Amino acid sequence: MSVIIALAALALLMLAAYRGYSVILFAPIAALGAVLLTDPGAVGPAFTGLFMEKMVGFVKLYFPVFLLARYSAS
């Protein structure tokens, strides 16, 4: 069941990206939904520990790409 929930969260993220919404904003929402459906008690530790640490590392690594992409599209 958790594999189906993970695939549904990924499908939601892909749909949001396809419609032009920010993946940076929708990734935590999709992850929150997946964690909430699989183990509601782990929502707090998952977001304060694992997910946010990895997301901050990702944004820090690719920040110039995000910054330049915002101003290069006209």
N, C-alpha and C positions, 0 to 999 in steps of 0.2 A: 504494500500500500504506500509506503514512503517513497518508493521509486516513482509511482504515478503522481504523487504530490510534488516531487522535485521536478518532474517533467512539466507539470501544469504551471509551476512557478516560472520555469524557463520559457514556456510558451507565452505567459503573460508578459515577461520581459521582452521577448521578441516582438510581440504585438505592439507594445509601447514604443519600441525602437522603430518599427515599421511605420507607425503613425506619426513619428517625428517628435515624440516626447523624449526627455532627457533620460538616458540609461542610468546616469549617476543618481538621479532622484528615484527612479523606479526599482533599482536593484535592491535597496533596503526594504522597500514595500513588498516586493516579491519574496524576499528571504523571510521577512516577518510573517507573511502568510503561510509559507511552507513550515516554518518552525512552529507556528501557532497550531497548525493542523496536525503535526506529528507529535509534538511534546509541548503542550502549553506551559509547563513549568520551566522550560528551558529558554523562554523568550528573553528574559533579562540577562542571564549569563551569556547567551549567544550574541547579543548585540553589544554588551559592554566589553566582552572579551574578544572572541575569535573574529567575528565579522567586521567590526569597526577597525580593529588593528590592521587587518588585511586590506580593507578598503582605503584606509589612510595611506598605507604603503603604496597602493596602486595609484592613487591620485597624486601622491608626492612624486612618484617615478615618472608619470606621464603628464604632469602639470603643464609643461611647455606646449605639448600637443593640444591640450584642452584650451589653453590661452590663445594659441595661434589659430586654431580652428574657429574660434568664436569671431575673430576679426577678419578672417580671410574670406568668409562667405558673404556675398553681397546680394 
